[in-house]
């Protein structure tokens, strides 16, 4: 990877914000007096579950698609995703008149597969998550399709970083931002947007205990690939940490912790019953870390938890929130 590709600054994120302006929702920040009281912090929620296609993913995809050449558009797009990036790809590609194929693991939510197809993409289900990534690269090589990587791309990362810009525009005197970490593009983009405006803002991450590739990578000092991953938070369970996000988080992330499946479920339940916000497991991971009191957050601090997506598999909803 060219080192220049890792050189992403707030200027790239501001350019992305201008590029996608009017195409995405400026999502609201909600709060809960009761939850703030229960957990001893001034707690706010950035509601990307209200974003187009139900997650933050459209921000990066739209930013990337606007950079494509006529030849790249003509060749059609290929990507890999457990669901939210897939839906964002399908919707944005259809809106741009570009053919799109998304490779998804066969464990992907049926709800997300159906939504991706309904948005207009062709979906392939070749096997597990490692097989899905390999199939994407195979189709790039054999058919000349243009790869839109879900997290290993500076333009994707810059687009996702617009979430951080909005947070700082919407709320004053923030002490910490907590965000779920998968491949790392969202957390890395938010980290740049926040830290380059106010280095005192703490950036905390939360990963599922069964899919903590970034945490293991930061401990090892290099991006790692895990042989086995698994979590109800499928949007946070790629089998590797992104090299570009890793380099940014290694510089900017103040702490990265894991959350259990039960902690994620409890956070989903609390968000649904106390704030009436329905989020998917990946979208609840950051809040789960706050509720579990696993982060070095001091009493009374103003904390923003990123609700990254709301594409819940409704068939599994009772399992997620009632156990």
C-alpha positions as CSV (number, residue, x, y, z in Angstrom):
1,X,0.0,0.0,0.0
2,X,1.4,3.4,-1.0
3,X,2.1,5.4,2.1
4,X,0.4,8.4,0.5
5,X,-2.9,6.5,0.4
6,X,-2.8,6.5,4.2
7,X,-2.3,10.3,4.4
8,X,-5.9,11.3,5.0
9,X,-6.7,14.6,6.7
10,X,-9.7,16.6,7.7
11,X,-9.5,18.4,4.4
12,X,-10.4,15.1,2.6
13,X,-13.3,14.7,4.9
14,X,-14.6,18.2,4.3
15,X,-14.3,17.7,0.5
16,X,-16.3,14.5,0.9
17,X,-19.0,16.4,2.9
18,X,-19.3,18.9,0.0
19,X,-19.4,16.1,-2.6
20,X,-22.2,14.2,-1.0
21,X,-24.2,17.2,0.4
22,X,-27.9,16.8,-0.5
23,X,-27.5,13.1,-1.2
24,X,-27.4,11.9,2.4
25,X,-29.4,12.9,5.5
26,X,-27.8,15.0,8.2
27,X,-28.8,12.6,10.9
28,X,-30.0,13.8,14.3
29,X,-28.3,13.5,17.7
30,X,-30.8,12.3,20.4
31,X,-30.3,12.0,24.1
32,X,-31.9,10.3,27.1
33,X,-32.1,11.9,30.5
34,X,-32.8,8.6,32.2
35,X,-29.9,6.7,30.6
36,X,-27.6,9.6,31.3
37,X,-28.6,9.4,34.9
38,X,-28.3,5.6,35.0
39,X,-24.8,5.6,33.7
40,X,-23.5,8.8,35.1
41,X,-22.6,10.5,31.9
42,X,-24.2,13.2,29.6
43,X,-25.1,10.6,26.9
44,X,-26.0,11.4,23.3
45,X,-26.7,9.2,20.3
46,X,-25.8,10.0,16.7
47,X,-28.6,8.3,14.8
48,X,-27.1,6.9,11.6
49,X,-29.8,4.3,11.8
50,X,-31.9,7.0,10.2
51,X,-29.5,7.4,7.3
52,X,-30.5,6.4,3.7
53,X,-30.4,2.5,3.4
54,X,-30.3,2.4,7.2
55,X,-26.7,3.0,7.9
56,X,-23.7,5.3,7.6
57,X,-22.3,3.3,4.7
58,X,-23.9,5.4,1.9
59,X,-21.6,8.3,2.9
60,X,-18.4,6.6,1.8
61,X,-19.9,4.8,-1.1
62,X,-21.3,8.0,-2.6
63,X,-18.0,9.7,-2.2
64,X,-16.2,6.9,-3.9
65,X,-18.6,6.5,-6.8
66,X,-18.3,10.2,-7.7
67,X,-14.5,9.6,-8.3
68,X,-14.9,6.8,-10.8
69,X,-13.8,7.2,-14.4
70,X,-16.2,6.4,-17.3
71,X,-14.2,3.1,-17.9
72,X,-14.6,2.1,-14.3
73,X,-18.3,2.7,-14.4
74,X,-18.7,0.8,-17.6
75,X,-16.9,-2.3,-16.2
76,X,-19.4,-2.5,-13.3
77,X,-18.8,-2.7,-9.6
78,X,-17.9,-5.5,-7.3
79,X,-17.8,-5.5,-3.5
80,X,-18.1,-7.7,-0.5
81,X,-20.3,-7.1,2.6
82,X,-22.2,-8.7,5.4
83,X,-25.1,-6.3,4.6
84,X,-25.0,-2.6,5.2
85,X,-22.2,-1.8,2.7
86,X,-24.0,-4.1,0.3
87,X,-27.3,-2.1,0.6
88,X,-25.4,1.2,0.2
89,X,-23.6,-0.1,-2.9
90,X,-26.8,-1.4,-4.5
91,X,-28.7,1.8,-3.9
92,X,-26.0,4.2,-4.9
93,X,-25.0,2.2,-8.0
94,X,-28.6,2.0,-9.2
95,X,-29.0,5.8,-8.7
96,X,-25.9,6.3,-10.8
97,X,-26.9,3.8,-13.5
98,X,-24.0,1.4,-12.8
99,X,-24.2,-2.4,-12.7
100,X,-23.3,-3.7,-9.3
101,X,-22.5,-7.2,-7.9
102,X,-22.1,-7.8,-4.2
103,X,-20.5,-10.9,-2.7
104,X,-22.0,-11.7,0.7
105,X,-21.2,-14.5,3.1
106,X,-23.8,-17.3,3.3
107,X,-24.3,-16.4,6.9
108,X,-25.6,-12.9,6.0
109,X,-29.0,-11.8,7.2
110,X,-31.8,-12.8,4.8
111,X,-33.3,-9.4,5.4
112,X,-30.1,-7.7,4.2
113,X,-29.7,-10.0,1.2
114,X,-33.2,-9.3,0.1
115,X,-32.8,-5.5,0.6
116,X,-29.6,-5.5,-1.5
117,X,-31.4,-7.4,-4.3
118,X,-34.4,-5.0,-4.1
119,X,-32.1,-2.0,-4.4
120,X,-30.8,-3.5,-7.7
121,X,-27.6,-5.4,-7.1
122,X,-26.8,-9.0,-8.0
123,X,-25.9,-11.0,-4.9
124,X,-23.5,-13.9,-4.8
125,X,-23.3,-16.2,-1.8
126,X,-20.2,-18.4,-2.4
127,X,-19.6,-19.5,1.3
128,X,-18.1,-18.1,4.4
129,X,-16.6,-14.6,5.0
130,X,-13.1,-15.5,3.9
131,X,-14.5,-17.1,0.7
132,X,-16.6,-14.0,0.0
133,X,-13.5,-11.7,0.1
134,X,-11.6,-14.2,-2.2
135,X,-14.6,-14.3,-4.6
136,X,-14.6,-10.4,-4.9
137,X,-10.9,-10.4,-5.9
138,X,-11.5,-13.3,-8.3
139,X,-14.2,-11.4,-10.1
140,X,-12.0,-8.3,-10.2
141,X,-9.3,-10.3,-12.0
142,X,-11.5,-12.4,-14.3
143,X,-14.2,-9.9,-15.3
144,X,-12.4,-6.6,-14.9
145,X,-15.0,-5.3,-12.4
146,X,-14.2,-2.2,-10.3
147,X,-13.7,-3.1,-6.7
148,X,-15.3,-0.9,-4.1
149,X,-13.7,-2.1,-0.9
150,X,-15.8,-1.7,2.2
151,X,-13.0,-0.2,4.4
152,X,-9.6,-0.3,2.6
153,X,-10.2,2.8,0.6
154,X,-9.3,6.5,1.4
155,X,-12.4,7.8,-0.3
156,X,-14.7,5.4,1.5
157,X,-13.0,6.4,4.8
158,X,-13.3,10.1,4.1
159,X,-17.0,9.8,3.3
160,X,-17.6,8.0,6.6
161,X,-15.6,10.7,8.4
162,X,-18.4,13.1,7.6
163,X,-20.3,11.5,10.5
164,X,-17.6,13.1,12.8
165,X,-17.9,16.5,11.1
166,X,-21.6,16.5,11.8
167,X,-21.2,15.5,15.4
168,X,-19.0,18.4,16.1
169,X,-21.3,20.8,14.2
170,X,-24.3,19.6,16.2
171,X,-23.0,19.4,19.7
172,X,-20.6,21.6,21.7
173,X,-18.1,20.6,24.4
174,X,-17.8,16.9,23.6
175,X,-15.5,14.9,25.8
176,X,-15.7,11.5,24.0
177,X,-17.0,9.8,20.9
178,X,-17.6,6.0,21.1
179,X,-17.9,4.0,17.9
180,X,-18.2,0.4,16.9
181,X,-15.1,-1.0,15.0
182,X,-15.2,-3.6,12.2
183,X,-12.8,-3.0,9.3
184,X,-12.2,0.4,10.9
185,X,-13.2,3.0,8.2
186,X,-15.9,4.6,10.2
187,X,-13.9,4.9,13.5
188,X,-10.8,6.1,11.6
189,X,-12.8,8.7,9.7
190,X,-14.5,10.0,12.8
191,X,-11.1,10.0,14.6
192,X,-9.6,12.3,12.0
193,X,-12.6,14.6,11.9
194,X,-12.7,15.0,15.7
195,X,-9.0,14.9,16.6
196,X,-7.9,17.3,14.0
197,X,-10.4,19.9,15.3
198,X,-10.0,19.2,19.0
199,X,-7.2,16.8,20.1
200,X,-8.7,16.7,23.6
201,X,-11.8,14.7,22.4
202,X,-11.3,11.0,23.3
203,X,-12.0,8.4,20.6
204,X,-13.1,5.1,22.0
205,X,-13.9,2.0,20.0
206,X,-15.9,-1.2,20.7
207,X,-15.5,-4.5,19.0
208,X,-17.4,-7.8,19.4
209,X,-15.4,-10.2,21.6
210,X,-15.7,-12.8,18.8
211,X,-14.4,-10.5,16.1
212,X,-11.8,-8.3,17.5
213,X,-9.4,-8.1,14.6
214,X,-8.5,-4.4,15.2
215,X,-7.9,-4.9,18.9
216,X,-5.5,-7.8,18.2
217,X,-3.9,-5.8,15.4
218,X,-3.2,-2.8,17.6
219,X,-1.7,-5.0,20.2
220,X,0.5,-6.7,17.6
221,X,1.5,-3.5,15.9
222,X,0.4,-4.6,12.5
223,X,-2.9,-5.4,10.7
224,X,-3.9,-9.0,11.3
225,X,-6.2,-11.5,9.6
226,X,-8.2,-13.8,11.8
227,X,-9.0,-17.3,10.8
228,X,-12.3,-17.4,12.6
229,X,-14.7,-14.6,13.5
230,X,-18.3,-14.7,14.7
231,X,-20.8,-12.3,16.3
232,X,-24.4,-11.3,16.2
233,X,-22.9,-7.9,15.2
234,X,-22.3,-9.1,11.6
235,X,-21.5,-5.5,10.5
236,X,-18.4,-5.5,12.8
237,X,-17.1,-8.9,11.9
238,X,-14.8,-8.8,8.9
239,X,-11.9,-11.3,9.1
240,X,-9.2,-8.6,9.1
241,X,-8.4,-5.1,10.1
242,X,-8.0,-2.6,7.3
243,X,-4.4,-1.4,6.8
244,X,-5.4,2.2,6.2
245,X,-7.8,2.4,9.2
246,X,-5.2,0.6,11.3
247,X,-2.6,3.2,10.6
248,X,-5.0,6.0,11.7
249,X,-6.4,4.3,14.7
250,X,-2.9,3.4,15.9
251,X,-2.3,7.1,16.0
252,X,-5.7,8.5,17.2
253,X,-7.7,5.9,19.1
254,X,-7.6,6.4,22.9
255,X,-8.9,3.0,23.8
256,X,-10.5,0.0,22.1
257,X,-12.5,-2.6,24.1
258,X,-14.5,-5.7,23.4
259,X,-18.2,-6.2,24.2
260,X,-20.0,-9.6,24.7
261,X,-23.0,-10.8,22.8
262,X,-25.1,-10.3,25.9
263,X,-23.9,-6.8,26.4
264,X,-24.8,-6.0,22.8
265,X,-28.3,-7.5,23.3
266,X,-28.8,-5.5,26.5
267,X,-27.8,-2.3,24.8
268,X,-30.3,-2.9,22.0
269,X,-33.0,-3.5,24.6
270,X,-32.2,-0.4,26.5
271,X,-32.1,1.7,23.3
272,X,-35.4,0.3,22.2
273,X,-37.3,0.6,25.4
274,X,-35.8,3.9,26.8
275,X,-35.2,5.9,23.6
276,X,-37.5,4.1,21.1
277,X,-34.5,3.7,18.8
278,X,-34.3,0.4,17.0
279,X,-30.7,-0.4,16.1
280,X,-29.0,-3.6,14.8
281,X,-26.4,-5.4,16.9
282,X,-23.4,-3.6,15.2
283,X,-25.2,-0.3,15.8
284,X,-25.5,-1.0,19.5
285,X,-21.9,-2.1,20.2
286,X,-20.6,1.4,21.0
287,X,-23.5,2.0,23.5
288,X,-22.9,-1.5,24.9
289,X,-19.3,-0.4,25.8
290,X,-20.7,2.7,27.6
291,X,-23.3,0.7,29.5
292,X,-20.8,-2.0,30.5
293,X,-18.6,0.8,32.0
294,X,-15.6,-0.7,30.2
295,X,-14.2,2.7,29.0
296,X,-12.3,5.3,31.0
297,X,-15.2,7.8,30.9
298,X,-15.4,10.1,33.9
299,X,-18.7,10.9,35.7
300,X,-20.6,13.8,34.0
301,X,-18.6,13.8,30.7
302,X,-20.4,14.5,27.5
303,X,-20.3,11.3,25.4
304,X,-21.6,10.7,21.9
305,X,-22.3,7.1,21.0
306,X,-22.6,6.3,17.3
307,X,-25.6,4.3,16.4
308,X,-24.1,3.1,13.1
309,X,-27.1,1.2,11.6
310,X,-30.6,0.1,12.1
311,X,-31.0,-2.8,9.6
312,X,-32.3,-5.4,12.1
313,X,-33.2,-8.8,10.9
314,X,-36.8,-8.7,12.2
315,X,-37.0,-12.5,12.4
316,X,-34.2,-12.4,15.0
317,X,-35.4,-9.4,16.9
318,X,-36.9,-11.4,19.7
319,X,-33.6,-13.3,20.1
320,X,-31.7,-10.0,20.2
321,X,-33.8,-8.0,22.7
322,X,-35.9,-10.5,24.8
323,X,-33.2,-12.9,26.1
